[in-house]
Amino acid sequence: TTFQRQPVLRASHPQCVAKDRPSCTGCAQLWAPEDKKDMELLEQVQGYLDNITAIGPRTVGSPENEVLAVNYLLEQIRGIERESTDAHKISVDIQRPTGSFSIDFLGGFTSYYANITNVVVKLEPRNGAEHAVLSNCHFDSVPNTPGASDDAVSCAVMLEILNTLSKSSESLQHAVIFLFNGAEENILQASHGFITQHEWAKSVRAFINLEAAGVGGKELVFQTGPENPWLVQAYVVAAKHPFASVVAQEIFQSGIIPADTDFRIYRDFGNVPGIDLAFIENGYIYHTEYDTSDRILTDSIQRAGDNILAVLKYLATSEKLAKSFEYRHGNVVFFDILGLFVLAYPARVGTIMNYITATVAFFYLSKKVLQPKPRGKSNLTLTSWVCTLVAVLMVAMFVSIIGRALSWYTHFYVSVSLYGTAAAAKLILVHMLAKKFFYKNVNEQYLGDVFFDASLMIWSIALAVMTQMGLCSAFICTLWVAFPLLTKLMIHKEFSQKGATIKFIVMYMLGMFVPYLYMLYLSWTVFEMFTPVMGRSGSEIPPDMVLAGFIVIFTMILSSYFINFIYLVKSTKTTLVTLTTVFVVTLILVCSGIFFPYSSDAANPKPKRVFLQHTSRRFHDLDGNVIKSDSGIWINGFDYNGISHITPHVPEINDTIRTPCEEQAPFCGLPWILPVHFMFRKNWYLPAPEILPRSPIQFKLLSKKPMPWNSVRLSFEVSGPSHMSLYVRPRAGSALSRWSLGDGMPVPSVGGDYFVFYSHGLHAAPWHFWVELTVPEKHSDGIVSLAIAAHYFFGEDQKSPQLYALLERFPNWTFSSGWSCTYDLFVF
């Protein structure tokens, strides 16, 4: 198949698009390259990207993913191979792996894949290479989305990097393996198939994984290692536009963000260290129909290409790659300074620096222990923080209860005006009252000095604790101890002078400039990542309370060394009245509903995510008879607001059709595609006609075999669509002891049931598996309940006429993804 590239407008004015160089300043800012050669490379990458996304949604098992996308990649790779220089050798392999593994992601489940697709390219010196660095992207997408940023743009960049390196007359020292994997959205299956089964995987010593959690912007290094500090140093030295944070790494690896990448597979199953990069800007349209190629600006492509090419080239010519095992020990503290450069140093050096800084601070503070001080000063700062946190969370809870959650989702300034002003006002109020009633006759300058020391004490303790816990993010505490302490020592005389003089304020602000600037930069990055996540974090977590908590924490951090000014200035009434007024006005506006959470703005959409499954369910008894059946459209809203905003547009979707839980069935008898039941306890079931797929699932019990130790092995055969979910619940007195999946040891999900995610590519053989249960002597009610759901993500069975009609009625500020599925429960 030949794909014609569609012209895409990338600047504000058509006359600028027609030129090699945009003439006006505004349009020129969108064009990152500075010369014609760079422009040609970008045009080539854009051509790759447009052609991949023009194929349409590339769901695993679909012809679009398994045939059209693969053929297009092979066509481009063969063209690159024909134009490569004699210094290099290019080998291409199409891998169709079958395998299984268990993972503790999303509460824990087991994955099984059959005949999925990997396109693997090895670029190596003409005489071959013993060691290799791996570059990984994925060309598949989630259903009903074009997947431009996730992850077609990374594959486009990798194609151009392959093209650039292959045309170089300079030979590489090591091989570079480019893995275009075709099943990442199926929870990391293709990367597992490569790293555990492909022959070339044995030579991989390090990898770079290219991912997306947003659409364009800077690509953030948010995971490295494990250990192997030399990899971070390679990125620091080679990357032209570095953007990296160990804070992001520790947040991501804590599991509070419901996402994972191929990094985990290479780390856990391949024991290979690597670097994980992802676009993080505009996560509002990640995994939606709006993730199109025209939304990815050329400067994002240019940055990614520059960085990844430079790092890959550096690693492919590095002596350390071949001897990586010699450099594997030790973690690294790393963070970028405003995106200009990255600071990186060994964690053990950071530990020494942290303890020295904390020791100096404690020594300084110990000199004041014996000095007379006002009662309660040590606890008042902490008390004010606790009071502020409780008060702001109560506001967030109130907003959530009255149905105004996510009012800030489209208008982020609302969250600052609501929760930021409330936090600042509460802090000021507590200390203003303490100053007026509790410290009425105490010298103001002395109070300012004391509360500065109180903040320094808290930060010093936090520094020591975080360092003891082994957190690399403790460097932030070091900034908040070292710079304020130096400032205090340099202007200690001004602290004792009456009033807050201009000289004192200027010197104080200069001394605090570095920690405050970095914290503002870091907080913006954190909010840019976290705010869109709140729109897909499930129905159980109140997003307003989460965001309010973050805002309070950053308010406490940023105000910690300004609390003393409350005691130095004559009055803070004007500030307090202003903050309170802004808070009250914003709260009234939020309660009135003026700030609608979602947006259908074509230039910057922020949609509400809704998944709809037209489902037919059948429940069988021990004799195989159908004892219950129903059909309906099962609806899940991906955020805390549920369907409250949709009901006015589609009145039949309301709380009278809340889905009941079938207690006797695993996972409540619902056709979950993934085990996220604990995140979405509120869902709806709209009655609809039965669906009859043209390719129905076939489920057979092949054998029942007695085993030693009061065990029974049940063997099954399943044939069905490319995506199926298996749910297992042992009956009372029975226990699932072994099965033929993963490593043989069943992994329960949250709630105790067992979940298996199955997918296959084209022409897969029937799925055979067995489960082994220990059973009681009497088991007249059966030993196991086993359910199977078939998901039709593409083709003629994907959407019924009723589902199409319902989807058409949803408002344009929603992203509604729909498919058909069947559910059958059996007892054996």
N, C-alpha and C positions, 0 to 999 in steps of 0.2 A: 504494500500500500504506500502510495506517495501522498504526503501531507502538504497542502499549500499553506504557507504561513499567513496568518491574518494580520493585517496592519493594525497596530495599536497606538493610539495617541498618548505620548508620554510627556508632553510639555503643554503649557497653557495655550499656545497659539499654533495653528496649523502651519503658518509660514516658517516657524522655528523648526517644526518637525521635518520640513522639506529640505532643510539645510544640514550640511555636515556639522556645523557649529551653530547653536542657537544664537540669535542676535541680541535678544533682550536679556537683561540681568536675571529676572525672575525665572525664565526658562532655563538659562544656563546653569542655575544652581541644581537643576535636576539631572544635569549631564555631568557625571563625575570625571570622565576621561579627559585628559589634556592633549591627546594627539590622535591622529587618524587611525593609527594601529590599534590603540585601545578601543576606539569606537567600533572598529571592525570586529574585534574580539567580543565586545558586548553585544553587537548585533548577532553574532553567531550564537552566543549563549541565549539571547532572547529568542532566536529562532528555535533552538532546542526546546526551550520552555513552552513556547506557544504551541509547538507541534505535539508535545507530550500531553498538555492539558486539552488540546483540541480533540484528543481521542475520547474524552469524557471521563466520567467516574471509572476508576480502575480497581474494582473490588476483586479480591482474590477469588479465583475460579471463573471469572468472567472472560469472554473472548477479548474484551478491551485490555485486560491486564495480562492474560496468559499468551495472547497472540499478537494483537496490534502493538502494544507497548514494547513487547520483547522484539518484534520484528523491526520496529523503528530504531531501538537501541542498537541492534545488530547491524542495521544498515549504516548508521553513523559510525560505529566502531570500525566496520570494514573500510569505510572511506578514510578514516584516520589512519588505519593500518597501511593503506596503499600509499599514503603521503609521508610516512615516517622515515626517518633517516636510518642509515646502516648501523648507527651506533646502538640501536635498540632492537629488541625482539618483542613482539606482541603475541600473546597467546590468549585465546578466547574459549570459554567453556560455559555451556548451559547446564546447570545443575537442577535436578528435580528430586530433592530429598524427601524422605518420609521419616518421621521420628516423633518423639514425645518427651515431655519434661514437666516438672511441677515448679510452681513459682508462688511466692508469698505475696504477690501484688494483688490488690483489691480483695484482701481478706484470705487469699490462698485458693488456688485451683490447679488443675492439671490440663495441659495443652497437648493435643494430638494433631499432627498435620500429615498430609499425604500428597506427594507429587506436586508440591508447590515449586515456584520458579526462582532461580537466581541466575543473573547474567554476570559472569566473573571474567575480568580482564586482568592479565598480568603483563606489566611493562618491566622489562629487565634488560641488563646489559647483554650484548650479543653472545657472550660466553656463559650466560646464566648467572644466578645469584643464589646464595644459600639462605639469606635472610630477607625479610620483606616487611614493609609497612603497609597497613591496610587502610583504605579510605572507603567509608560505607555511606550509602544513601539508600532510600527506598522509593520505588516508582509506583507502588500501589497507593490507593487512597481509601478513605472511609466511604461507605455507600452514599450516593447522592451528592457528592462534592467533587470539584475538579482537582483539588489537592495541589494547587500551584506552589504554595510555600511549603506545604507538608506533603510531599517532599520533592516535587518535580524540579524546583529551582536548584536544589542541591545536586540532583542528578545532571541537570544541565551544566552546572558549574564543573562537576566532575568530568563530563565529556570534554569540555574545553581545556581543563587541566591535562587530561590525557593527550589531547591534541597538541597542546603547547610543549609538554615534556617529550613527546614522541618526535617532534620536529627539531628538537635541540641536537646540536652536533656533539654536545658534551655528554659523555656516558655517565650513568648513575652507578653508584657503588653497590646499592641494594635494589631489590625489586620493589615495585609499587603495585599492589593489588587493588583494583577498583571493583568493589562489590556493589552492583545495582540489584538490591534485594527486592523481591516481589511479594513479601508477606510480612511487613512490619506492623501494619495496622491490625493484623490478627494476633496481637500481643507477642511480637518479637519472634515469630516462628522461623522466618527465612534466615535470620542471623544465626539462630540455633542450628539450623540445618547445615549452614556453611562451616561454622567453627567446630562442630562436632563430627562432621562427615567428609568434608572436602579435603582432598590431598594437599592442596596448597596451604591450607590453614596451619599445617605443621610448621611452616616457615615464618609465620607472622610473629613479630616481636613487639609491635606496637600498632595502635590504630587511631584513626580520627573518625569520629561519628558525626555526621551532619544531620541536624534535626531542626524542628520548628515547634515553637509554642505560641507563635504569632505570625504575622504576615509582614515580612521585611524588617527594616531597621537594622540595627547592629546585631551581629551574631555573638552571643555571650558564651564564654567558656564557663560552664557551670558544674562540670565534673572533671576530675583528673584522677590518675592513678589506677588502682590503689598503690600507694607509695610511689616509687619511681620518680623522684624529684627532677631527674634529668629531663623528663618530658615537659614539665612546666618551664624549665629553663630554655628548652628548645623553642617553645611558643614565644617566650619573652624575647628571645634573640631574633627570631625569624619573622614573626607577625608584623605587618606594616601598620595595621590599625588595631592594636590590642584592646580587648574588652573582656575582662576576666574578674571573677570574684570568688574567693573561698567561702564568703558568706552565702552566696547562692548555692554553692556545693553542699554546705551543711544544712541549709534549709531544704533543698531538694532531697537529700538522702535521709532526712528525718521522716519523710513519708507524708508530710502535711499537704503536699500538692498531689492530687490524684493522677499521676502520670508516671511513665517510665520509658526508657529508651533501650536501644540495642546495646548501649554501654554495659548494662547489667549482664547481658548474655555473654559478651566477650570477657567480662571480668569474672563471672561466676562459673561459666562452663568452659572457657578457653584459658583462664588464668593469664590473660593478656592485659597489660596496662594500656591506657589510652586517654584521649582528650575528647570530651563531649561538648559540641557547640550547638547552639540553637538560636534562631531568630526569635525575639521576644516582643517586638513591637506589635501593637494592635491585635492582641489575643482575642478580641471580641468576635472576630470572624474566622478564627481558627476552627477547622473541621466544620465549615458551613459552605453553602453554595457561593458565598461571596469571596472565597479564597481563589481568586482568578489571577491570571498572569499580569493583567494590566494594573493591578494594585501593588506590584512589587517594583519599586523604583530602581532605576539603573545604578544609583549610588550604592544600594544594598548589594546588588550583584557584583559591582566592582570591588567593594570591601571584602566580601566573602571570597571572591576569586583571588584577590591579592594575598589575603591571609592564608588561605588553604594551600595555594600553590607554593608560597614561600615556606610554610611549615613542612609540607610533604617533601619538597626539594631538600630542605635542611636535614630531615630525618633520613632520606634516601642516600645522603652522602655523609652521614654521621658514623664515626667509629663506635659510638656508644650503642647504636642499635644492635650491632652484632654481639656486644658484650653487655646487653641490658641487665642480665642477671647480676652483674657485679655492681650495678648502680640502683638496685631496686629498693633498698631500705631507706626509710625516712619519709615523712610527709613534708609538705611545703605550705607556707603562708604566702598567698598571692592576692593582689588586688590592683586594679588599675587606678590611675590618678586622672579623673575626668576624661577618660578615654584617650589620653595622650601617650601614656606609657604604663608599663606594669612593674610593680615592685614585687619581687619574689625572693624569699630566703628560707632556709631549712627551718622546720618547725622546732627543732631542738635549739636553734639560735633564738627563735622567737620566745621559747620558754625561758631561756636565760634572761633575755631582755625584759620579759614581763615580770619575772621575779625580782630583778634588780630594781625596776621601776616601782613595783609595789613596796619593796623593802625601804627604798628612799622615802616614799610617801608615808609609810607607817612610822619611820624614824622622825620625820618632820612633825607628824601628828602627835607622836608620843611626847614631844616636848611641851605640848599644850595640855596634856592630860591633867597635870597637877594645878593648872591655872584655874582660878574660880570661873565658873561659867553658869549661865542661866539654866534652870531646871528644864529638862525635857527637850533640849535642842537636838539631841541625838536621834530622838524618835519623831520629831515633828515633821521632818522632811519625808520620812517613810509614811507617816500618818497622812500627810497631804496627798501623797501619791495614791495610797489605798482609797482615800475618800474620793479622789478624782476618778479613779478607775470604776469604783462602784457607781458613782453618780452618772457617769457617761454611759456605762453599760445599761443602767436603768432607763436612760433615754432611748438607747438603741432597742431595748426590749419593748418599750412602749410603742415605738415606731413600727416594730415588727408585728405586734399584737393587733394594731389597728389596720394592718394590711398595706402599709406604705414602705415595705422593705424595698431596697435597691433603688430608691429615689435618686441616688447619686450615680447609678450605673452609666447613664448617658451624660450626666452633668457632674463630673468629679468634684468641682468646686463646692457643690452642695455638701459633700461629706466634710470638707474643711470648715465651711461656714456653720455646720451643725455640730459636729463632734469636736472639731479643733477648737472652736471658740468656747464650747462648754468646758473642755478640759483646761484651757488656759484660765478661764474665769474662775473655775473651782479652785485651781492652785492658788491664784492670787487672793481669793476670798479667804481661804484657810489661813494663809500667812498674814493677811491684813488684820483678821480678827485676833490672831495670836499676838501681833505687834501692839494692837490697841488694848487688849485686856490682860494678856499673859506676860508680856514684856513691856509694860507701860512705862516703867521707870528705868529701863536699861538703856545704856548708851547706844545710839543707832549705829555708829561706826563699829562698835564692838559686836553688835548683832550681825552686821554684814560680814565681818570677819569670821564669826562663829559658823554662820550658815554656809559660807564658802567651804570651810573646813569639813562641815558635815557632808556636803556633796562629794568632796574629795575622799572622805572616808568610805562612803558608799561605793564609789567607783573603784577604789583600791581593793575593797573586799570582793567586788564583782570580778576584778582582774585576777585576783588570787584564786578564786573559786573556778572560773572558766579555764584558767591555765591548768589547774589541778585536774579538771575533767578532760583535758586534752583537746579542747576546742581551739582550732586555729583562728576562729573569729575573735578570740581574746585580744587581738591586736587593736580592735576598736576601743576597748577599755584602756589599753596603753595610751592611745591618743588622748583619751579623756582624763588621764591622770598626769601624763608627762607635760603636756602643754599648759594646762591650768596651773600646775605646780611651778613650772618655770615662770609663768606670768606673775604668780603670787610672790615669788622670791624677788623678781625684778622690780615690782612696784609696791613692795610691802609698806613703804613709807606713806604712799598715797592712800593705802587702806585705812590708815589711822587718822587721816585728815578729815575735817568736818565736811560732810556733804559729798556728793558725787560730782567732782569737778570735770570740766571738759577734758583736761589732760588725762585724768584718771580713766574716763570712759574710753577715750581714743586708745590709750595704751592697753586697756583691758580687752577691747574688741580686737586689736591686732594680735594679742597673745592667744585669743580664742579662735582666730580666723581659720586655722588649719582643721581642727576637729569639727567645727561647725560647718565648714564648706564640704568636708568629706561626708558628714552625716546627712546633709541636705541632698547631696548627690546620690548617696546610697539609698536614702528613703524614697527618692523619686524612682530609682530602679526597682525597688521592692514593690512600690505601689503600681508601677507599670506592669509588673508580672502578676501581682495578686488580684488586682481589681477585676480583670476579665475572668479570672478563675472563679470568682464568686457567682458568675452567671451559669456555671456548669458544675457546681459543687453539691448538687442534690437538694432534696426537699427537707432534710433534717437539720442542717446547720444554718442558723440565722446569720446571713451574711452581714447584716448591720452590726451585730455584736462582734463579729470577727474584725471587720474594718474599723469599728470604733475602738476595739482593743489595740489595734496597730497604731491608730492615731494617738491614743493616750500614751502608749509607750514612747513614740517619737516625741510627743509633747514633753513628757517627763525628761527624756534625754536632753532635748534642746533647751529646756528651762532649768536644768539642774544647776548651772553656774550663773543663772540670772535671778534665782530666788533671793540672793543677798541684796539685790537692788531694791526689792520691796521694802527692806529695812533701811536702805540708804536714802531713798527719795522721800520727800515730804508726804506725798499722797499718791495713791493709785486708784482713786475713785473714778477719775475720768476714763482710765483704761478699762476698769472693771465695768462701768456703765456701758461703754462702747461694745465690749465683747458680749455682755449680756443682751444688749439690744439686737446685735446681729444674730445671736443664738435664738432669741425669742421669735424674731421675724422669720428666720429660716424654718424654725419648727412649725410655725403657723402655716407657712407656705407648703411645707412637706405634708402636714396633716390635711391640707386642702386638696392635695393630689395634683398640684400644678406641675410638679416635676415627674413626668411620665418616665418609667425606667428604660424603655426600649426606643430604638430609633430605626426608621427605614430610610434614612438619608442615603441617597445613592453614593455620595462621595465618602461617607463615613458611617456605614450601618453598624448598629449595635443590637442585633436581633435577640429575641427570646427563643430558646431552643426547646423544641417539643418533638418527641418520638412517638409515632403511632404504628401499631402492629395489628393488622387485621388477622385475628386469631380464631382458629377452630380447635376446641379442646374435647378430648374424650378420656374418661376415667374408667379403667377396666378393673374387675374384681379378680380374685384368685383363679377363677375358671375361665378368664378371658372375656367375660361378658361386659358389654358397655353398660355401666350403672348410672352414668351421668355424662351429658355432653352439652356444650353451649358454643356460641359463636359471638364475637364482638370485636370492636376496635379498642385495643388496650392502649391507654394514653399515659405517657410520662412527661411531666414538665421537669426540665433540668435544673430549675432553681427553686428557691424557697417560696416564691409566689404561687407555685402550682399552676392552676388554670383560672385563677380569679380574674385576670385581665382578658382571658379568651372568652369566658362565658357571655359577656354582652354581645359578642360577634357570632358565637355558636351557642345559642341558649341551651340546647340539649346536653351540652357538656357542662355539668354542674356537680355539686357535692352529693346529689341524690344517687349518682351512679359510681360512688367510690367502690373500688375493687375489694371484695371480701377475700380473706385469706382462707384457702383450703388447708386446714390444719393437718389433715392426714397425709398431705402430699409434700414432697421436698420443695423448698423455696416457694411455699404457699400455692403451688400448682400454677405458677405463672411462667411464661416462656422467656426468661431472662437470657439475653445473648451473652452477658457476662455476669459474674456474681456480685452485682452492685445493689442487691436487695436492701442492704443495711443503709444505703444512702438515699433510697427512694421508697419510703414506706407509704407515701401518699400517691396513689395513682387511680385511674378511672377506667371503667369498662363500659363502653357504649354498645348496646346490643346491635348486631348486624347479621346479615345472612351468612350461612355456612360457605366457606371457601373450599373448592375442590381443585387442588393443584394438578396440572397436567402431568407433573412428574412427582407423584406422592412418595413419601418415605416408605421403605420396606424394613421392618424390624422383626428379627427371628431369634428365638431361643434355639441354639443348635444342640446343646447337650447340657445335662446336669450330672455331675460326676462327684461321688463321695470321695473325700480326701482324709488323710490322717488327722487326728486331734479334733474330732467332731466338726470337721469343716466340709463345706460343699463348694464346688467350683461350677459356676454357670458361664457358659460360652455363648456369645451372641454374634450375629451378623447384621450390619446396618448398611443400607444403600439410600442415598438421598441427595439433597442439594449440597452446594459447596460449604455451607455453614450449618452446623448442628450443635445443639447443647445437650449434654447428658447430665441428669440429676439422679443422685443415688442417696437413699436413706435406708439403713438397716432397720428392720422391724424390731419390736421389743424383744430383748433377750439375745439378739444377733449382733454381730460386730463384723465390720469389713476389715479383713486382715491383710489381704494382698490383692493386687490386680495386675494386668498385663500392661499398664500404662505408666509413664514416667519411669522412676527407678524401682517400681514395684511396690512402694509403700504409699498407700492412699493418704492424701493431704486434705483434711476437712476444711471447709470454708467457714466463714462467720456464721454461727448458728448450729454448726455440727453436721450439716448435710455436705455431700460431696458433689463437686462441679467439674465437668470435663468440657473443655472448649475444643470443638473439632472443625477442621477445614480441609478442603482438598483443592487441587488445581484441576486441570482438564484430565479426563480419561482415568480417573482414579478407580482402583479396584474396590469392591465392597470392604467396609471396615469390619475387621474381626477383633474382638477383645473378650477377655474373661474377667470375672470378679470372683474372689474367694471369700467366703464368710464362715465364721465360727457360729454354730447354731445350737440352740437348746434341744433337749431330747424331744420336747413337744413343741411343734410350731404349726399348729393348725391354721393360724392366720397368715402364714407365709413368713419368709425370712428377709425379704427385701422389697422395698418399693423403688421402682426404677422408671424414670420418665425421660422421654426424648422429644426435643423440639427441633423442627426443621425451619430454617430461615431462608426466605427467597429474596435475595438482595438485588437480583437483576433478572432480565429475561421476561418472558410472557407471564410468569407467575408472580412477578414482584408486587404489582398493585392491582387490587380488585376495582371494579367500577365504583363501588361504594367508598373505597378509600380515596380514589381520585376525587370524587365529588366532595368529600369532607375536606381534603387538603386544599381544594380551591376556595373554600369558605374561610380559611384562616387568614387573619390580617397580614398585611405586607411587612409588618415589623416582627414577624416570626420566621424562624427557620424550622420548618416542619419536615422531618425526614420520616418516610413511611415505607413499610414493606409488609408482606404477608408471611404468616407462619402457622404451623400446626403443632399441637401439643398432645402427646399420648402418655398416659400413666398406666403402668402395669404393676401387678403384684406377683411375685414368684415365691 
